[in-house]
């Protein structure tokens, strides 16, 4: 029995989407499913141009797992573009990343989930101070 898939870390709230060739009804097209974590791997590797080691660390997976996800995602996108198929972005095994914040005045620490339209907090929820900063750990293991 294979072990359960580890949940990959994504940085945006994923939305289901379908991309298809113009002028062809969707019900006449074969669909290729691109999982949300594969889209995240493409974003980090190709859009953000991050190295595999850094991107893998951000997603909470090994470098070899990250490389497999990027390769599979690129293969699916190439299939869709070359063969005129529909690309359906949905599903997968993922979790939203979170960031930890720290108030320099009162020392309060708190966490916010990324990808929900939230920018950095403006005020400390405990004392109302603007002296806040993101807690940065070099290996980012604190992000859940």
C-alpha distance (Angstrom), angle and dihedral (degrees) to the residues before:
residue distance angle dihedral
X1 . . .
X2 3.84 . .
X3 3.76 117.9 .
X4 3.81 117.8 -107.2
X5 3.80 117.3 -88.3
X6 3.78 115.4 -98.0
X7 3.80 112.8 -118.6
X8 3.81 111.3 -111.1
X9 3.79 120.9 -138.4
X10 3.82 116.5 -116.8
X11 3.81 125.0 -175.2
X12 3.80 101.8 -147.9
X13 3.77 133.5 53.0
X14 3.81 100.6 -101.6
X15 3.76 120.9 -130.3
X16 3.77 126.3 -161.1
X17 3.80 110.6 -112.5
X18 3.79 139.1 171.5
X19 3.81 124.4 -152.8
X20 3.79 118.7 -169.8
X21 3.80 141.4 164.4
X22 3.80 115.2 -83.4
X23 3.79 117.0 -101.9
X24 3.81 97.7 18.8
X25 3.82 118.1 104.9
X26 3.80 112.2 -120.0
X27 3.81 93.0 -126.9
X28 3.83 89.1 61.8
X29 3.80 94.2 54.5
X30 3.76 131.1 85.4
X31 3.81 110.5 -124.1
X32 3.78 127.8 -135.3
X33 3.82 115.2 -161.6
X34 3.79 118.6 -138.8
X35 3.80 111.0 -168.0
X36 3.80 119.8 -134.7
X37 3.81 92.3 -114.5
X38 3.82 90.0 52.5
X39 3.81 89.3 52.8
X40 3.81 88.9 49.7
X41 3.82 90.1 51.3
X42 3.82 89.8 51.5
X43 3.80 90.7 48.4
X44 3.79 93.1 52.2
X45 3.82 96.4 41.8
X46 3.80 102.5 38.1
X47 3.80 108.2 19.7
X48 3.81 99.6 34.7
X49 3.84 91.8 30.0
X50 3.77 92.4 -140.9
X51 3.77 121.3 165.5
X52 3.79 117.7 -106.1
X53 3.79 94.5 -110.8
X54 3.81 95.0 53.4
X55 3.81 93.8 41.0
X56 3.80 92.5 48.2
X57 3.80 90.1 50.9
X58 3.82 90.1 50.5
X59 3.79 91.1 52.8
X60 3.80 93.4 44.3
X61 3.82 95.3 -119.6
X62 3.79 136.9 110.0
X63 3.79 120.2 -89.5
X64 3.81 91.2 -111.9
X65 3.82 91.3 52.0
X66 3.80 90.0 49.1
X67 3.83 90.6 50.7
X68 3.82 90.9 50.8
X69 3.83 91.3 50.3
X70 3.83 92.6 49.2
X71 3.81 91.8 47.0
X72 3.80 92.5 48.9
X73 3.82 92.1 46.5
X74 3.81 92.5 49.3
X75 3.81 90.3 48.4
X76 3.81 91.3 52.3
X77 3.81 93.4 47.6
X78 3.81 90.8 48.3
X79 3.83 90.4 50.2
X80 3.79 90.7 52.3
X81 3.80 95.6 47.0
X82 3.80 97.5 42.5
X83 3.81 97.7 41.1
X84 3.83 99.3 36.0
X85 3.80 95.9 -118.0
X86 3.80 131.3 151.4
X87 3.81 118.4 -99.9
X88 3.80 113.6 -144.4
X89 3.82 114.3 -166.8
X90 3.80 109.0 -159.4
X91 3.77 147.0 114.3
X92 3.75 130.0 10.1
X93 3.78 135.6 136.4
X94 3.80 108.5 -69.9
X95 3.78 146.6 126.8
X96 3.78 131.9 -154.1
X97 3.78 116.4 -104.0
X98 3.77 120.8 -126.0
X99 3.78 134.7 -153.4
X100 3.78 127.1 -139.8
X101 3.78 121.0 -137.6
X102 3.80 131.6 -161.0
X103 3.81 131.7 -158.2
X104 3.81 113.1 -140.4
X105 3.81 91.3 -158.0
X106 3.82 104.8 51.0
X107 3.82 99.6 12.7
X108 3.82 93.5 -123.1
X109 3.83 115.2 159.3
X110 3.81 123.0 -160.3
X111 3.79 140.7 162.9
X112 3.82 132.1 -129.3
X113 3.79 125.7 -169.4
X114 3.82 114.1 -120.7
X115 3.76 123.7 -130.5
X116 3.78 100.8 39.7
X117 3.79 97.3 105.0
X118 3.79 91.2 -90.0
X119 3.75 119.5 136.8
X120 3.76 122.5 -165.2
X121 3.80 112.9 -52.5
X122 3.79 115.7 -98.2
X123 3.81 98.6 -155.5
X124 3.79 137.4 27.9
X125 3.81 108.3 -105.6
X126 3.83 90.4 -139.9
X127 3.82 105.7 46.1
X128 3.82 104.4 7.5
X129 3.81 93.2 -120.9
X130 3.81 121.2 151.6
X131 3.82 90.9 -147.0
X132 3.80 95.0 102.7
X133 3.78 131.8 133.4
X134 3.76 137.9 177.1
X135 3.77 114.1 -98.4
X136 3.77 106.6 -123.1
X137 3.77 121.4 -159.5
X138 3.78 113.1 -175.8
X139 3.79 94.7 -131.6
X140 3.86 93.0 38.9
X141 3.81 90.3 -140.8
X142 3.79 88.5 139.3
X143 3.80 90.1 73.0
X144 3.76 109.7 97.2
